[in-house]
Amino acid sequence: MTSVILQLICPDRPGLVSELSSWIFKNSGNIRHADHHTDEGARLFLSRLEWNLDGFQIPRDAIKAEIHDLANSLGGKAQLHFSDVFPKVAIFVSKQSHCLLDLLGRVSNNELRMKVPLIISNHNSLRESCNQFEVEYNYIPIDNESKLISEKIILDSLVKHNIDLVVLAKYMQILSPNFLKAFPNIINIHHSFLPAFKGAKPYHRAWKRGVKLIGATAHYVTDALDDGPIIDQAIAHISHRDEVDDLIRKGRDIERITLARALTFHLRRQVMVYEGRTAIFA
């Protein structure tokens, strides 16, 4: 059954939950999920409401305008989504296949509400691994001299395929500010428990520090390296007997899980970003 999902952020004040639920009830909506949060420091009210489209009195193509008016009356901002719309996602990858193949397998099994028409890679080594999934694989090499040209080719591919979201599944390249300005909807998996060990080779640096836990972090991408709003994190325990290769092996397991879970939250519209951080209604 198709549902309507409303994400609203507005200044906090008494009566908001009642006002929102009454608006849905007034239009014969049957609420399936209702989640709210008040950030007292920021004095903001966050709400995620999901209700059945079937029986709702406002026509589907008119709900967005009604929600816009409702949000304006509350001095806030709103996003509207429908559960039967599956975003088109492009997966970017370099040489490591574990996150890529995990995501493609989950999509094939209908575990993730998304379509993957395009894979972008700066290496050609994973093309055969992707053949079984019948996804277009674009090999676009990148170096310092050709970076701007390569990014222009990538952006054109995203437009061609009407891509809604990019997932960096171990894409070992830093996207330029110009790229992020042109296409800001990006999720990355980083192989550390951020904010610790940002940048390259975090497992090597973690091993040198003798850490007892390693982690993986899925986050939205911003201009600041590995500093975007965090969606999900996971950890694995480390022993003094573990070498760097053991950290990398254990890390791959939690990278897969963390990225898939973060994508699930995002695709179900359970993530709300505000003031550089996230609220996860899961």
C-alpha positions in Angstrom: 0.0 0.0 0.0 1.5 3.3 -1.0 2.0 5.8 1.7 2.8 9.5 1.9 5.8 10.6 3.9 6.1 14.1 5.4 9.4 15.4 6.9 8.9 18.8 8.6 11.3 21.0 10.5 9.9 24.2 12.1 10.3 26.4 15.2 9.1 24.6 18.3 5.9 25.6 20.0 3.0 23.9 21.9 0.4 22.0 19.9 2.3 21.1 16.8 1.8 17.3 17.1 -2.0 17.9 17.4 -2.1 20.4 14.6 -0.3 18.1 12.1 -2.2 15.0 13.0 -5.5 16.9 12.9 -4.6 18.1 9.4 -4.1 14.5 8.2 -7.3 13.4 10.0 -9.3 16.2 8.5 -8.3 14.9 5.1 -9.2 11.3 5.9 -5.7 10.1 6.2 -4.8 7.0 8.2 -1.5 7.5 10.0 0.9 4.6 9.9 3.9 6.1 11.6 4.4 9.3 13.7 7.8 10.3 15.0 8.7 13.6 16.5 11.7 15.3 18.2 12.2 18.6 19.8 15.8 20.0 19.8 15.6 22.2 22.8 19.0 23.8 22.1 18.1 24.8 18.6 14.4 25.3 19.5 13.4 23.3 16.6 10.6 20.7 16.1 11.2 17.8 13.8 8.4 15.5 12.6 8.2 12.5 10.3 4.6 11.5 9.5 3.6 8.7 7.2 0.0 7.9 6.2 -1.8 5.8 3.7 -2.4 7.4 0.3 -5.5 5.3 -0.3 -8.5 7.1 1.0 -6.7 10.5 1.5 -9.0 13.2 0.2 -6.3 15.4 -1.4 -5.3 14.2 -4.8 -1.7 12.9 -5.1 -0.6 15.7 -7.4 -2.0 18.3 -5.1 -0.5 17.2 -1.8 2.8 18.9 -2.4 1.2 22.4 -2.7 -0.9 21.8 0.4 2.2 20.7 2.4 4.1 23.8 1.2 1.3 26.0 2.5 1.2 24.1 5.8 4.9 24.4 6.3 4.8 28.1 5.5 2.1 28.6 8.1 4.4 27.0 10.7 7.4 29.0 9.6 9.2 25.8 8.6 10.4 23.6 5.7 9.0 20.4 4.5 9.8 17.5 2.2 7.2 15.2 0.7 7.8 11.7 -0.5 5.8 8.7 -1.7 6.7 5.1 -0.8 6.2 3.8 -4.3 8.9 6.0 -5.8 12.2 4.3 -6.0 15.1 6.7 -6.5 17.7 6.1 -9.2 21.1 5.6 -7.6 24.6 5.6 -9.2 27.2 3.7 -7.3 30.8 5.0 -7.5 33.6 2.4 -6.8 37.4 2.0 -7.2 39.0 -1.4 -6.7 37.3 -2.8 -3.6 34.1 -4.7 -4.5 32.7 -5.7 -1.1 30.3 -2.7 -0.6 29.4 -2.6 -4.3 28.4 -6.2 -4.6 26.6 -6.2 -1.3 24.4 -3.3 -2.5 23.7 -4.8 -5.9 22.8 -8.1 -4.2 20.4 -6.3 -1.8 18.8 -4.4 -4.7 18.3 -7.7 -6.6 16.6 -9.2 -3.6 14.4 -6.2 -3.2 15.9 -5.3 0.2 16.7 -1.7 -0.9 14.0 0.6 -2.4 16.2 1.9 -5.2 17.1 1.3 -8.8 20.8 1.2 -9.9 21.1 2.0 -13.6 24.7 3.2 -13.4 28.1 2.3 -11.9 31.0 4.7 -12.2 34.6 3.6 -11.5 38.1 5.0 -12.0 39.3 1.4 -12.6 38.1 -1.3 -14.9 38.8 -4.3 -12.7 35.2 -4.8 -11.4 33.4 -4.8 -14.7 33.0 -8.6 -14.9 31.8 -8.8 -11.4 28.9 -6.4 -12.2 27.9 -8.2 -15.5 25.4 -10.5 -13.7 23.5 -7.5 -12.4 23.0 -6.0 -15.9 24.0 -2.5 -14.8 25.8 0.0 -17.1 29.5 0.2 -16.0 31.3 3.4 -16.9 35.1 3.3 -16.6 36.2 7.0 -16.2 39.9 7.3 -15.1 40.8 10.3 -13.0 44.2 12.0 -12.3 45.1 15.4 -11.1 45.5 16.8 -14.7 42.2 15.4 -16.1 40.1 15.7 -12.9 37.9 18.5 -14.1 37.3 16.8 -17.5 36.5 13.5 -15.9 34.1 15.0 -13.4 32.3 16.8 -16.2 31.9 13.4 -18.0 30.6 11.9 -14.8 28.1 14.7 -14.2 26.8 14.3 -17.8 26.3 10.6 -17.1 24.3 11.4 -14.0 22.1 13.7 -15.9 21.7 11.2 -18.7 20.4 8.5 -16.3 18.3 10.9 -14.2 20.2 9.9 -11.1 18.7 11.1 -7.8 21.5 9.9 -5.4 25.2 8.9 -5.6 26.7 6.3 -3.3 30.4 6.3 -2.8 31.0 2.6 -2.1 34.7 2.7 -1.5 35.4 5.3 -4.3 38.9 6.4 -3.4 38.7 9.8 -4.9 37.9 13.2 -3.4 35.2 15.0 -5.3 35.8 18.6 -6.1 33.7 21.5 -4.6 32.4 22.2 -8.1 31.2 18.6 -8.4 29.5 18.7 -5.1 27.8 22.0 -5.9 26.5 20.5 -9.2 25.4 17.3 -7.5 25.1 17.5 -3.7 23.1 14.3 -3.0 25.8 11.9 -2.1 26.4 9.3 0.7 29.8 7.9 1.5 31.1 5.0 3.5 34.3 5.8 5.5 36.4 3.1 7.1 36.7 4.6 10.6 34.5 5.7 13.4 34.4 9.3 12.6 35.5 11.9 13.7 38.5 9.7 14.4 41.0 8.8 11.7 39.7 11.0 8.8 41.3 10.7 5.4 43.4 7.9 4.0 44.6 4.6 5.6 42.6 4.9 8.8 43.1 1.2 9.7 46.8 1.5 9.5 46.7 4.6 11.8 44.3 2.9 14.1 46.6 -0.2 14.4 49.6 2.1 15.2 47.5 3.7 18.0 46.6 0.3 19.4 42.9 0.9 19.3 40.5 -1.7 20.8 37.6 -0.7 18.6 37.4 0.1 14.9 34.4 1.5 13.1 32.7 2.4 9.9 30.7 5.6 9.2 28.1 6.3 6.6 27.6 10.0 6.1 26.4 12.6 3.6 29.2 14.2 1.6 30.2 17.9 2.1 33.1 20.1 1.0 34.9 19.2 4.3 36.6 15.8 4.0 34.8 13.1 6.0 32.9 15.7 7.9 29.3 15.5 6.6 26.2 14.7 8.7 26.5 11.1 10.0 23.7 8.7 9.1 24.9 5.5 10.7 28.0 3.9 12.4 29.1 0.5 13.6 32.1 -0.9 15.4 34.1 -4.1 15.7 36.3 -5.2 18.6 40.1 -5.4 18.1 42.7 -7.5 20.0 46.4 -6.9 20.5 46.8 -10.0 18.3 45.2 -8.3 15.3 47.4 -7.0 12.6 46.5 -4.4 10.0 45.1 -7.0 7.6 42.8 -8.3 10.4 41.5 -4.7 10.9 40.9 -4.4 7.2 39.1 -7.7 7.1 36.9 -6.9 10.1 36.3 -3.4 8.8 34.9 -4.7 5.5 32.2 -6.5 7.3 31.0 -3.5 9.2 31.4 -1.2 6.2 28.9 -3.4 4.3 26.4 -3.4 7.1 26.7 0.3 7.9 26.3 1.4 4.3 23.3 -0.8 3.7 21.7 0.3 6.9 22.3 4.0 6.2 20.9 3.6 2.7 17.8 1.9 4.2 17.2 4.9 6.5 17.7 7.3 3.6 15.4 5.5 1.2 12.7 5.1 3.8 13.0 8.8 4.4 13.9 8.2 8.1 16.8 10.7 8.0 16.4 14.4 8.7 19.4 16.7 8.4 19.6 20.0 10.3 22.4 22.2 11.5 25.1 19.8 10.3 23.7 16.7 12.1 21.0 14.2 11.7 17.9 12.8 13.4 17.2 9.2 12.5 13.5 8.1 12.9 14.0 4.4 12.8 
